[in-house]
Amino acid sequence: MIAAVNLDMTFAALADPTRRAILARLAKGEATVTELAAPFKMTQPAISQHLRALEDAGLVVSRVDGTRRPRRLAKAGIEAMDQWLAMLRKALEKNYNRLDKVLAEMEAATNKGDKR
Amino acid sequence: MSKLTLKTEGDTHVVVTRRFAASPEAVYRAHTDPKLLQKWLLGPEGWTMPVCISEAKPGGKIRYEWTNGKGGGFHLTGEYVELEPYSRIVHVERMFLPDRTPDNHVETRFDADGTGTQMTMRMTLPDAKTRAAMLSTGMEKGMEASYVRLDEML
């Protein structure tokens, strides 16, 4: 199933350094709230709030394992964001490809001037 | 041609890098001379920049107006803060889409790299939220048509 991803929420979720650190930790593998809270010196409710923002943004999903609810990265959300950044790169690249041509023309004009 | 990189840095920065096969002087001129800017700073295919004001001096005005020739358009205004020919430009800009977006502080460096130039453009937005908005919607509006084209290509 393809998750509907709200990129506005995705980037807003990524604006927070703690949430980025949580994602970096989850990139290494799934973890529970307790495991996630430990390195951040934050309370579990605070971590849970960050996790909710990440889940709402489609970047993190949880599963039920007895009494545990380990979290992991949501592949669809991460891929949608990567694709978006790739599109921005391509759009910028279009401008710079044109600039390559402008620079080549400038150089050609300079060389012509030198020969005169 | 070396690939462009676009990365977020810290909470408020966006960093774009690209290499060009020309001297820092040429790349710097192409970023400040209105006649040259009008040839490349266009975004999507079919768009033009009929108005290009670029007063390359500290406090100098910047105004770019783009149009798609079909009634669609938007503009950007800004001011130059510092200029070090041909290695560094600091300017402030904001878009009107049509609402004014928060100021984007931009430092562009041109470093000689062999026979070419390595460009590093570092944008600083007022806060993380503004950066998020720019990355997710602001750039999109300015480049709408190019995405349509990209969709066709993908």
Interface residues (C-beta under 8 A of the other chain):
Chain A: L7 D8 T10 F11 A12 L14 A15 D16 P17 W84 L85 M87 L88 R89 K90 A91 L92 E93 K94 N95 Y96 N97 R98 L99 D100 K101 V102 L103 A104 M106 E107
Chain B: M1 K3 L4 T5 L6 T8 D11 V16 R18 F20 A21 A22 A26 V27 R29 A30 L36 K39 W40 L41 L42 G43 P44 E45 A128 K129 R131 A132 A133 L135 S136 T137 M139 M143 S146 Y147 L150
